[in-house]
């Protein structure tokens, strides 16, 4: 979206880098994980290492953290070999490395002891970081009883308690809801401004927008590096958002024209979302002319120019290096149905005195993609389990594929595909054994089983890994295998609980092509996700807060309904201004974004004047301001916060 601003955290260009990597290579037998990569990271930067699964991000971090030896090249951290300065490095792994049966306080104390933190420093830092993370009231709670967002914050406290000079974060927010993710990144911004150097690997490209500089890595090589704005400028393409009365028909028509001839030379890429098409063009005016010409018969045609995104850069760069052939998609064997696939009327679920879901009413047609969004613990998974018959309802009514009772009927089960939030395949079985098991459990014939498994192996790029144990697969590959297993029987109703968690943007884009194709072939799809750019693919969204459905609508309707305005402010002292404004404006409305502050206010003119007055009274300066469009992330956070306050 055009809402993202970029700008490096200040650093002196003449200072020596905190991290220097030159010609770094790493091999595992015949596999080359890193192939002569070079980059530097400077004090106070947030540096992003961005790439698909298996690109070499974790290997790079293992070497920088002094955990693994390099095969070739030069690497220095703080001017030394990483192994010599391990006490100066904080490392947050993908699994957080928390002790589930220890409390918050005990986890932090253990981390401090093994890093030899003096007692006085430990007490002071524990109090400070628990306060920053909002965990000070939960010190005695066991780590195993924390939400995903709280675990993530505790893991960061454990990494920071030794006051490292370099902080390595390997996909620290995967699976964490947008509210907790924004809180986490606000903390990172504050830490960086205090001089801590941060290196982060993330599959979320909206997070990469917050980095000072990023390096795009693919198959062990650095393809591009620079600030997010520099990378977007190098793309040499502009983005148009196109809306029409029939968005899918418009997309099909554009695709046919592109494949039929070179008439649409100005158009470089198309991507279909729930209520719009993103079009990358070489020139805005030529692109608009071509779109208007091809779609001249379409009603309510709207074309708006927007800034290219980092996802555009990522996809364009990786597609040019790794073009995958389009594979045929199997049609549903049954005839396409019409009407309501899922209908729930005021359903609730109680666990003792706790009400996890409260009077939820949802209707999903065959051929529709419905996104169910909410923070961790909002009740999304409970709702999905009720809707698909895995969990009995406490009250209300449900209709599933026209059936209103006996929702665990074997015939009905075969119409449903369910991908759980957690990886539910068998770790001690290989890829092929898992696919064979699930195709057998769905009752597929020998011929169907062979065809569907071959399709899954090709489609999800699992070829060569058929004999690999599921436990040994990278996180993104596990997600792809789990999705493949859930749709082998070509179900007409599909439940996907965070299907692309930890999956890189290119693989995510491919997965969504298949999700959309299932819907176009007549399947009803209900999906949950914490990746809000991904939620744009849904035709309709529902937002849950504390077990209740509080808002519904298309992505465009949800964003347009947000009250107030979103402003980007450039200020004289980012951290001081951030702290100052949060004392006078509701804290959730103020966020650090690159070198700017994003602030939600009631109106543009009075809001700017209010911010200027607050800053001047505290010896600070408002340098510039501009209005931004609300993103789905902004809408999500606003809906959650206002609902919790009863607004």
C-alpha positions as semicolon CSV with decimal commas, in nm:
position;residue;x (nm);y (nm);z (nm)
1;X;0,000;0,000;0,000
2;X;0,110;0,357;-0,043
3;X;0,084;0,415;0,330
4;X;0,435;0,290;0,411
5;X;0,714;0,539;0,463
6;X;1,081;0,459;0,457
7;X;1,383;0,629;0,601
8;X;1,687;0,491;0,771
9;X;1,740;0,539;1,138
10;X;2,020;0,800;1,166
11;X;2,376;0,676;1,148
12;X;2,709;0,838;1,071
13;X;2,828;0,720;0,731
14;X;3,192;0,726;0,837
15;X;3,159;0,487;1,133
16;X;3,280;0,128;1,113
17;X;3,000;-0,126;1,058
18;X;2,881;-0,333;1,353
19;X;2,849;-0,628;1,113
20;X;3,067;-0,680;0,807
21;X;3,011;-0,976;0,574
22;X;3,233;-1,028;0,270
23;X;3,225;-1,329;0,039
24;X;3,039;-1,540;0,298
25;X;2,966;-1,895;0,187
26;X;2,818;-2,194;0,369
27;X;2,785;-2,546;0,237
28;X;2,620;-2,855;0,383
29;X;2,774;-3,139;0,187
30;X;2,666;-3,078;-0,173
31;X;2,413;-2,810;-0,077
32;X;2,528;-2,449;-0,101
33;X;2,320;-2,250;0,148
34;X;2,514;-1,922;0,110
35;X;2,710;-1,827;-0,200
36;X;2,958;-1,538;-0,154
37;X;2,721;-1,283;0,000
38;X;2,825;-0,933;0,109
39;X;2,654;-0,679;0,335
40;X;2,722;-0,442;0,622
41;X;2,504;-0,330;0,915
42;X;2,567;-0,005;1,103
43;X;2,501;0,101;1,460
44;X;2,137;0,180;1,536
45;X;2,005;0,036;1,210
46;X;1,720;-0,206;1,169
47;X;1,848;-0,425;0,885
48;X;1,611;-0,669;0,716
49;X;1,717;-0,995;0,551
50;X;1,426;-1,084;0,325
51;X;1,386;-1,397;0,118
52;X;1,183;-1,715;0,057
53;X;1,213;-2,034;0,261
54;X;1,552;-2,197;0,213
55;X;1,710;-1,873;0,085
56;X;1,984;-1,875;0,353
57;X;1,845;-1,636;0,616
58;X;1,875;-1,870;0,916
59;X;2,221;-1,992;0,809
60;X;2,335;-1,628;0,792
61;X;2,201;-1,560;1,140
62;X;2,359;-1,875;1,284
63;X;2,697;-1,758;1,156
64;X;2,648;-1,399;1,277
65;X;2,543;-1,532;1,618
66;X;2,858;-1,740;1,652
67;X;2,659;-2,064;1,654
68;X;2,787;-2,203;1,324
69;X;3,116;-2,191;1,135
70;X;3,131;-2,044;0,786
71;X;3,271;-2,240;0,493
72;X;3,443;-1,941;0,333
73;X;3,455;-1,562;0,344
74;X;3,506;-1,301;0,613
75;X;3,258;-1,215;0,889
76;X;3,311;-0,971;1,174
77;X;3,079;-0,852;1,451
78;X;3,199;-0,553;1,652
79;X;3,534;-0,596;1,478
80;X;3,578;-0,955;1,600
81;X;3,496;-1,310;1,502
82;X;3,132;-1,366;1,610
83;X;3,233;-1,648;1,846
84;X;3,449;-1,408;2,049
85;X;3,166;-1,160;2,112
86;X;2,869;-1,391;2,171
87;X;2,793;-1,219;2,504
88;X;2,738;-0,897;2,305
89;X;2,484;-1,064;2,073
90;X;2,117;-1,130;2,145
91;X;1,956;-1,397;1,927
92;X;1,583;-1,460;1,903
93;X;1,522;-1,785;1,714
94;X;1,201;-1,880;1,533
95;X;1,087;-2,093;1,829
96;X;1,173;-1,827;2,093
97;X;1,362;-2,083;2,317
98;X;1,144;-2,012;2,621
99;X;1,101;-2,254;2,910
100;X;0,728;-2,324;2,913
101;X;0,719;-2,441;3,278
102;X;0,899;-2,130;3,406
103;X;0,729;-1,799;3,479
104;X;0,797;-1,473;3,298
105;X;1,026;-1,358;3,579
106;X;1,206;-1,693;3,594
107;X;1,267;-1,699;3,216
108;X;1,420;-1,350;3,224
109;X;1,630;-1,432;3,533
110;X;1,762;-1,750;3,369
111;X;1,855;-1,558;3,052
112;X;2,037;-1,298;3,263
113;X;2,229;-1,556;3,464
114;X;2,365;-1,744;3,164
115;X;2,471;-1,411;3,010
116;X;2,647;-1,307;3,334
117;X;2,441;-0,990;3,385
118;X;2,524;-0,815;3,718
119;X;2,240;-0,828;3,973
120;X;2,180;-0,452;3,983
121;X;2,170;-0,429;3,603
122;X;1,939;-0,732;3,585
123;X;1,680;-0,582;3,823
124;X;1,681;-0,246;3,650
125;X;1,657;-0,391;3,299
126;X;1,392;-0,648;3,391
127;X;1,166;-0,375;3,526
128;X;1,229;-0,151;3,226
129;X;1,171;-0,410;2,956
130;X;0,869;-0,571;3,125
131;X;0,718;-0,222;3,147
132;X;0,791;-0,146;2,780
133;X;0,636;-0,478;2,675
134;X;0,333;-0,438;2,900
135;X;0,418;-0,757;3,090
136;X;0,491;-0,609;3,434
137;X;0,159;-0,734;3,577
138;X;0,214;-1,094;3,463
139;X;0,555;-1,177;3,612
140;X;0,438;-1,497;3,782
141;X;0,247;-1,637;3,483
142;X;0,400;-1,948;3,322
143;X;0,538;-1,900;2,972
144;X;0,331;-2,196;2,853
145;X;0,013;-2,007;2,945
146;X;0,096;-1,694;2,744
147;X;-0,057;-1,591;2,411
148;X;0,162;-1,587;2,100
149;X;0,213;-1,210;2,126
150;X;0,308;-1,227;2,494
151;X;0,554;-1,511;2,429
152;X;0,714;-1,303;2,157
153;X;0,752;-1,005;2,391
154;X;0,894;-1,222;2,669
155;X;1,147;-1,373;2,429
156;X;1,256;-1,022;2,332
157;X;1,293;-0,930;2,702
158;X;1,515;-1,235;2,750
159;X;1,729;-1,132;2,454
160;X;1,755;-0,768;2,570
161;X;1,828;-0,825;2,939
162;X;2,200;-0,867;2,862
163;X;2,188;-0,531;2,675
164;X;2,335;-0,675;2,353
165;X;2,498;-0,449;2,098
166;X;2,362;-0,664;1,816
167;X;2,014;-0,818;1,821
168;X;1,938;-1,098;1,572
169;X;1,567;-1,174;1,518
170;X;1,473;-1,474;1,301
171;X;1,108;-1,432;1,195
172;X;1,011;-1,307;1,542
173;X;0,645;-1,226;1,468
174;X;0,533;-1,523;1,258
175;X;0,183;-1,623;1,367
176;X;0,143;-1,318;1,592
177;X;-0,160;-1,092;1,551
178;X;-0,123;-0,740;1,400
179;X;-0,179;-0,556;1,730
180;X;0,108;-0,742;1,898
181;X;0,322;-0,709;1,584
182;X;0,284;-0,331;1,583
183;X;0,365;-0,313;1,956
184;X;0,672;-0,528;1,892
185;X;0,798;-0,305;1,611
186;X;0,742;0,010;1,814
187;X;0,972;-0,144;2,078
188;X;1,232;-0,227;1,810
189;X;1,219;0,132;1,688
190;X;1,284;0,258;2,042
191;X;1,571;0,013;2,093
192;X;1,735;0,108;1,762
193;X;1,717;0,476;1,849
194;X;1,907;0,395;2,171
195;X;2,193;0,255;1,961
196;X;2,117;-0,119;1,957
197;X;2,177;-0,264;1,612
198;X;1,899;-0,495;1,490
199;X;1,903;-0,755;1,213
200;X;1,569;-0,918;1,138
201;X;1,445;-1,185;0,900
202;X;1,073;-1,163;0,828
203;X;0,819;-1,302;0,579
204;X;0,598;-0,994;0,634
205;X;0,687;-0,727;0,380
206;X;0,489;-0,459;0,564
207;X;0,741;-0,518;0,844
208;X;1,029;-0,489;0,599
209;X;0,899;-0,141;0,516
210;X;0,997;-0,040;0,871
211;X;1,362;-0,138;0,824
212;X;1,642;0,111;0,760
213;X;1,783;-0,107;0,482
214;X;1,705;-0,451;0,350
215;X;1,883;-0,719;0,150
216;X;1,681;-0,951;-0,071
217;X;1,833;-1,302;-0,060
218;X;1,743;-1,592;-0,289
219;X;1,907;-1,934;-0,316
220;X;2,202;-1,818;-0,109
221;X;2,273;-1,501;-0,309
222;X;2,195;-1,135;-0,241
223;X;1,988;-1,006;-0,534
224;X;1,935;-0,647;-0,419
225;X;2,003;-0,430;-0,116
226;X;1,923;-0,076;-0,008
227;X;1,652;0,118;0,170
228;X;1,293;0,010;0,096
229;X;1,240;0,334;-0,096
230;X;1,555;0,274;-0,305
231;X;1,440;-0,078;-0,395
232;X;1,095;0,046;-0,496
233;X;1,251;0,321;-0,707
234;X;1,476;0,070;-0,885
235;X;1,172;-0,140;-0,978
236;X;1,095;0,116;-1,248
237;X;0,724;0,035;-1,233
238;X;0,413;0,211;-1,106
239;X;0,112;0,050;-0,939
240;X;-0,251;0,103;-1,034
241;X;-0,545;-0,017;-0,826
242;X;-0,836;-0,111;-1,051
243;X;-1,194;-0,167;-0,936
244;X;-1,501;-0,254;-1,143
245;X;-1,851;-0,394;-1,104
246;X;-1,728;-0,747;-1,185
247;X;-1,367;-0,771;-1,071
248;X;-1,310;-1,137;-1,165
249;X;-1,444;-1,090;-1,518
250;X;-1,222;-0,784;-1,558
251;X;-0,919;-0,983;-1,442
252;X;-0,996;-1,269;-1,682
253;X;-1,035;-1,025;-1,971
254;X;-0,702;-0,857;-1,896
255;X;-0,523;-1,192;-1,866
256;X;-0,664;-1,308;-2,200
257;X;-0,547;-0,989;-2,371
258;X;-0,199;-1,018;-2,222
259;X;-0,160;-1,378;-2,335
260;X;-0,323;-1,321;-2,674
261;X;-0,094;-1,047;-2,801
262;X;0,157;-0,781;-2,708
263;X;-0,112;-0,512;-2,716
264;X;-0,081;-0,455;-2,340
265;X;0,289;-0,375;-2,354
266;X;0,261;-0,118;-2,076
267;X;0,136;-0,379;-1,825
268;X;0,403;-0,582;-1,644
269;X;0,201;-0,770;-1,382
270;X;-0,154;-0,836;-1,263
271;X;-0,261;-0,952;-0,920
272;X;-0,622;-1,019;-0,825
273;X;-0,741;-0,931;-0,474
274;X;-1,085;-0,964;-0,319
275;X;-1,227;-0,637;-0,449
276;X;-0,954;-0,494;-0,673
277;X;-0,678;-0,574;-0,923
278;X;-0,324;-0,448;-0,868
279;X;-0,164;-0,362;-1,203
280;X;0,208;-0,287;-1,240
281;X;0,277;-0,058;-1,536
282;X;0,584;0,099;-1,691
283;X;0,409;0,432;-1,739
284;X;0,099;0,553;-1,554
285;X;-0,074;0,729;-1,844
286;X;-0,006;0,451;-2,097
287;X;-0,119;0,192;-1,844
288;X;-0,445;0,375;-1,773
289;X;-0,515;0,415;-2,146
290;X;-0,464;0,042;-2,212
291;X;-0,680;-0,059;-1,915
292;X;-0,962;0,175;-2,017
293;X;-0,947;0,052;-2,375
294;X;-0,964;-0,319;-2,285
295;X;-1,227;-0,271;-2,014
296;X;-1,434;-0,003;-2,188
297;X;-1,751;-0,214;-2,158
298;X;-1,714;-0,262;-1,783
299;X;-1,937;-0,062;-1,550
300;X;-1,814;0,144;-1,256
301;X;-1,450;0,127;-1,369
302;X;-1,215;0,305;-1,125
303;X;-0,836;0,329;-1,168
304;X;-0,622;0,494;-0,899
305;X;-0,242;0,538;-0,901
306;X;-0,060;0,418;-0,588
307;X;0,302;0,368;-0,486
308;X;0,459;0,030;-0,562
309;X;0,505;-0,196;-0,259
310;X;0,795;-0,407;-0,138
311;X;0,591;-0,713;-0,229
312;X;0,596;-0,590;-0,590
313;X;0,977;-0,565;-0,566
314;X;1,005;-0,906;-0,403
315;X;0,784;-1,085;-0,656
316;X;0,940;-0,910;-0,957
317;X;1,295;-0,989;-0,841
318;X;1,232;-1,352;-0,755
319;X;1,014;-1,421;-1,058
320;X;1,293;-1,304;-1,288
321;X;1,534;-1,551;-1,126
322;X;1,301;-1,845;-1,069
323;X;1,014;-1,874;-1,314
324;X;0,780;-2,158;-1,225
325;X;0,557;-2,304;-1,498
326;X;0,183;-2,264;-1,454
327;X;0,039;-2,607;-1,374
328;X;-0,312;-2,723;-1,462
329;X;-0,562;-2,698;-1,181
330;X;-0,799;-2,992;-1,128
331;X;-1,167;-2,904;-1,155
332;X;-1,403;-3,013;-0,883
333;X;-1,550;-3,346;-0,981
334;X;-1,899;-3,253;-0,860
335;X;-2,116;-2,989;-1,022
336;X;-2,081;-2,636;-0,892
337;X;-2,334;-2,561;-0,620
338;X;-2,526;-2,243;-0,552
339;X;-2,647;-2,085;-0,232
340;X;-2,527;-2,098;0,126
341;X;-2,245;-2,340;0,200
342;X;-2,211;-2,225;0,562
343;X;-2,480;-2,052;0,767
344;X;-2,450;-1,983;1,139
345;X;-2,715;-1,803;1,342
346;X;-2,613;-1,668;1,685
347;X;-2,383;-1,957;1,771
348;X;-2,196;-1,952;2,102
349;X;-1,943;-2,175;2,278
350;X;-1,889;-2,197;2,651
351;X;-1,602;-2,371;2,826
352;X;-1,732;-2,378;3,182
353;X;-1,790;-2,017;3,285
354;X;-1,576;-1,885;2,997
355;X;-1,758;-1,784;2,679
356;X;-1,512;-1,822;2,387
357;X;-1,763;-1,727;2,115
358;X;-2,073;-1,511;2,161
359;X;-2,375;-1,503;1,926
360;X;-2,176;-1,534;1,601
361;X;-2,380;-1,508;1,281
362;X;-2,201;-1,578;0,951
363;X;-2,317;-1,671;0,600
364;X;-2,076;-1,791;0,327
365;X;-2,189;-1,875;-0,025
366;X;-2,039;-2,139;-0,250
367;X;-1,769;-1,965;-0,452
368;X;-1,701;-1,704;-0,180
369;X;-1,380;-1,639;0,016
370;X;-1,455;-1,512;0,367
371;X;-1,176;-1,387;0,593
372;X;-1,217;-1,415;0,970
373;X;-0,977;-1,177;1,146
374;X;-0,897;-1,110;1,509
375;X;-0,619;-1,085;1,764
376;X;-0,481;-1,396;1,937
377;X;-0,752;-1,534;2,165
378;X;-1,037;-1,353;1,988
379;X;-1,222;-1,681;1,926
380;X;-1,143;-1,743;1,556
381;X;-1,026;-2,105;1,591
382;X;-1,316;-2,190;1,824
383;X;-1,558;-2,046;1,568
384;X;-1,402;-2,241;1,281
385;X;-1,421;-2,567;1,478
386;X;-1,790;-2,505;1,548
387;X;-1,864;-2,418;1,185
388;X;-1,704;-2,735;1,050
389;X;-1,857;-2,962;1,313
390;X;-1,542;-3,042;1,511
391;X;-1,676;-2,866;1,819
392;X;-2,034;-2,882;1,949
393;X;-2,206;-2,546;1,986
394;X;-2,347;-2,433;2,321
395;X;-2,634;-2,243;2,155
396;X;-2,750;-2,124;1,814
397;X;-2,801;-2,293;1,476
398;X;-2,563;-2,413;1,203
399;X;-2,622;-2,529;0,846
400;X;-2,325;-2,690;0,667
401;X;-2,363;-2,791;0,301
402;X;-2,739;-2,786;0,356
403;X;-2,718;-3,024;0,654
404;X;-2,846;-2,890;0,988
405;X;-2,772;-3,193;1,205
406;X;-2,525;-3,481;1,224
407;X;-2,242;-3,253;1,110
408;X;-1,991;-3,535;1,166
409;X;-2,152;-3,753;0,901
410;X;-1,890;-3,938;0,694
411;X;-2,032;-3,822;0,360
412;X;-2,029;-3,460;0,481
413;X;-1,672;-3,497;0,609
414;X;-1,562;-3,579;0,254
415;X;-1,698;-3,245;0,131
416;X;-1,485;-3,052;0,380
417;X;-1,116;-2,962;0,377
418;X;-0,965;-2,837;0,702
419;X;-0,615;-2,699;0,752
420;X;-0,548;-2,642;1,120
421;X;-0,357;-2,348;1,267
422;X;-0,097;-2,595;1,389
423;X;0,092;-2,830;1,159
424;X;-0,117;-3,147;1,200
425;X;0,065;-3,385;0,968
426;X;0,282;-3,664;1,103
427;X;0,639;-3,551;1,176
428;X;0,772;-3,907;1,170
429;X;0,629;-3,975;0,823
430;X;0,782;-3,857;0,496
431;X;0,617;-3,613;0,258
432;X;0,494;-3,898;0,038
433;X;0,376;-4,107;0,333
434;X;0,173;-3,814;0,468
435;X;0,009;-3,755;0,129
436;X;-0,065;-4,127;0,090
437;X;-0,217;-4,141;0,437
438;X;-0,448;-3,844;0,382
439;X;-0,556;-3,947;0,033
440;X;-0,644;-4,287;0,177
441;X;-0,836;-4,134;0,467
442;X;-1,043;-3,934;0,217
443;X;-1,139;-4,257;0,042
444;X;-0,980;-4,173;-0,295
445;X;-0,950;-4,453;-0,549
446;X;-0,604;-4,577;-0,652
447;X;-0,624;-4,379;-0,976
448;X;-0,740;-4,061;-0,801
449;X;-0,476;-4,100;-0,530
450;X;-0,196;-4,126;-0,785
451;X;-0,320;-3,825;-0,986
452;X;-0,383;-3,601;-0,685
453;X;-0,051;-3,677;-0,513
454;X;0,138;-3,611;-0,837
455;X;-0,049;-3,281;-0,869
456;X;0,035;-3,185;-0,508
457;X;0,406;-3,268;-0,548
458;X;0,431;-3,059;-0,867
459;X;0,207;-2,774;-0,761
460;X;0,368;-2,712;-0,424
461;X;0,726;-2,770;-0,542
462;X;0,786;-3,073;-0,321
463;X;0,963;-3,271;-0,593
464;X;1,290;-3,414;-0,464
465;X;1,161;-3,407;-0,106
466;X;0,918;-3,698;-0,126
467;X;1,138;-3,898;0,112
468;X;1,202;-3,612;0,355
469;X;1,054;-3,642;0,702
470;X;0,787;-3,379;0,763
471;X;0,967;-3,270;1,082
472;X;1,275;-3,176;0,876
473;X;1,091;-2,942;0,638
474;X;1,129;-2,562;0,672
475;X;0,823;-2,388;0,818
476;X;0,695;-2,259;0,486
477;X;0,722;-2,600;0,321
478;X;0,532;-2,756;0,610
479;X;0,251;-2,509;0,547
480;X;0,243;-2,595;0,176
481;X;0,238;-2,968;0,250
482;X;-0,040;-2,921;0,506
483;X;-0,247;-2,720;0,257
484;X;-0,192;-2,983;-0,013
485;X;-0,307;-3,259;0,220
486;X;-0,621;-3,065;0,316
487;X;-0,741;-3,027;-0,045
488;X;-0,633;-3,356;-0,206
489;X;-0,996;-3,471;-0,218
490;X;-1,108;-3,143;-0,385
491;X;-1,355;-3,040;-0,112
492;X;-1,646;-2,806;-0,177
493;X;-1,608;-2,634;0,164
494;X;-1,258;-2,538;0,283
495;X;-1,152;-2,411;0,626
496;X;-0,802;-2,262;0,637
497;X;-0,671;-2,151;0,979
498;X;-0,366;-1,929;0,910
499;X;-0,266;-2,128;0,599
500;X;0,035;-1,915;0,500
501;X;0,191;-1,846;0,841
502;X;0,568;-1,830;0,784
503;X;0,536;-1,864;0,405
504;X;0,734;-1,619;0,191
505;X;0,547;-1,372;-0,035
506;X;0,613;-1,558;-0,361
507;X;0,487;-1,889;-0,221
508;X;0,199;-1,704;-0,054
509;X;0,099;-1,554;-0,388
510;X;0,103;-1,899;-0,550
511;X;-0,104;-2,050;-0,268
512;X;-0,364;-1,778;-0,305
513;X;-0,392;-1,845;-0,676
514;X;-0,504;-2,197;-0,587
515;X;-0,731;-2,082;-0,305
516;X;-0,902;-1,846;-0,550
517;X;-0,927;-2,121;-0,810
518;X;-1,102;-2,349;-0,563
519;X;-1,349;-2,066;-0,498
520;X;-1,401;-2,004;-0,870
521;X;-1,467;-2,374;-0,914
522;X;-1,747;-2,343;-0,661
523;X;-1,587;-2,409;-0,322
524;X;-1,673;-2,196;-0,018
525;X;-1,356;-2,088;0,163
526;X;-1,325;-1,956;0,517
527;X;-0,975;-1,839;0,606
528;X;-0,808;-1,679;0,907
529;X;-0,483;-1,488;0,876
530;X;-0,257;-1,248;1,065
531;X;-0,110;-1,121;0,738
532;X;-0,345;-0,837;0,652
533;X;-0,215;-0,773;0,300
534;X;-0,327;-1,132;0,243
535;X;-0,675;-1,056;0,380
536;X;-0,716;-0,826;0,077
537;X;-0,769;-1,146;-0,127
538;X;-1,098;-1,212;0,054
539;X;-1,427;-1,092;-0,089
540;X;-1,569;-1,036;0,258
541;X;-1,412;-0,992;0,602
542;X;-1,539;-1,041;0,955
543;X;-1,355;-0,897;1,257
544;X;-1,372;-1,074;1,594
545;X;-1,294;-0,913;1,930
546;X;-1,324;-1,102;2,259
547;X;-1,544;-1,371;2,108
548;X;-1,780;-1,135;1,923
549;X;-1,814;-1,050;1,555
550;X;-1,792;-0,668;1,560
551;X;-1,754;-0,568;1,191
552;X;-1,816;-0,713;0,843
553;X;-1,760;-0,593;0,486
554;X;-1,531;-0,603;0,184
555;X;-1,171;-0,486;0,234
556;X;-1,252;-0,153;0,067
557;X;-1,566;-0,106;0,278
558;X;-1,378;-0,183;0,600
559;X;-1,101;0,068;0,520
560;X;-1,344;0,337;0,405
561;X;-1,544;0,303;0,728
562;X;-1,251;0,399;0,951
563;X;-1,314;0,726;1,137
564;X;-1,061;1,010;1,135
565;X;-0,746;1,049;0,926
566;X;-0,405;0,883;0,918
567;X;-0,107;1,121;0,907
568;X;0,266;1,061;0,861
569;X;0,470;1,310;1,063
570;X;0,840;1,390;1,022
571;X;0,970;1,530;1,351
572;X;1,298;1,662;1,493
573;X;1,347;1,378;1,746
574;X;1,157;1,061;1,665
575;X;1,173;0,882;2,000
576;X;1,104;1,191;2,210
577;X;0,812;1,288;1,986
578;X;0,677;0,933;2,000
579;X;0,677;0,927;2,380
580;X;0,543;1,281;2,402
581;X;0,248;1,234;2,165
582;X;0,146;0,907;2,334
583;X;0,094;1,101;2,658
584;X;-0,162;1,330;2,495
585;X;-0,312;1,100;2,228
586;X;-0,436;0,744;2,283
587;X;-0,115;0,533;2,262
588;X;-0,252;0,292;2,000
589;X;-0,300;0,585;1,762
590;X;0,075;0,668;1,754
591;X;0,328;0,433;1,594
592;X;0,691;0,451;1,475
593;X;0,718;0,377;1,103
594;X;1,068;0,402;0,958
595;X;1,181;0,760;1,019
596;X;0,827;0,892;1,065
597;X;0,538;0,870;1,309
598;X;0,199;0,745;1,194
599;X;-0,079;0,911;1,392
600;X;-0,457;0,861;1,374
601;X;-0,644;1,187;1,440
602;X;-1,001;1,317;1,412
603;X;-0,927;1,561;1,127
604;X;-0,629;1,669;0,921
605;X;-0,606;2,042;0,996
606;X;-0,692;2,037;1,366
607;X;-0,491;1,718;1,414
608;X;-0,174;1,865;1,263
609;X;-0,216;2,177;1,474
610;X;-0,266;1,968;1,790
611;X;0,050;1,766;1,720
612;X;0,250;2,080;1,640
613;X;0,139;2,243;1,965
614;X;0,226;1,935;2,175
615;X;0,569;1,907;2,012
616;X;0,653;2,278;2,046
617;X;0,558;2,275;2,414
618;X;0,814;1,999;2,461
619;X;1,093;2,164;2,263
620;X;1,037;1,958;1,948
621;X;0,962;2,049;1,586
622;X;0,710;1,918;1,335
623;X;0,907;1,917;1,010
624;X;0,641;1,792;0,769
625;X;0,315;1,599;0,748
626;X;0,107;1,419;0,487
627;X;-0,215;1,223;0,485
628;X;-0,209;0,849;0,410
629;X;-0,472;0,594;0,318
630;X;-0,582;0,358;0,594
631;X;-0,451;0,005;0,540
632;X;-0,625;-0,308;0,664
633;X;-0,368;-0,318;0,946
634;X;-0,478;0,031;1,053
635;X;-0,842;-0,077;1,026
636;X;-0,776;-0,396;1,224
637;X;-0,606;-0,212;1,510
638;X;-0,870;0,062;1,513
639;X;-1,159;-0,187;1,520
640;X;-0,998;-0,390;1,800
641;X;-0,913;-0,087;2,013
642;X;-1,249;0,086;1,971
643;X;-1,437;-0,237;2,044
644;X;-1,242;-0,292;2,365
645;X;-1,332;0,064;2,469
646;X;-1,698;0,019;2,378
647;X;-1,685;0,289;2,108
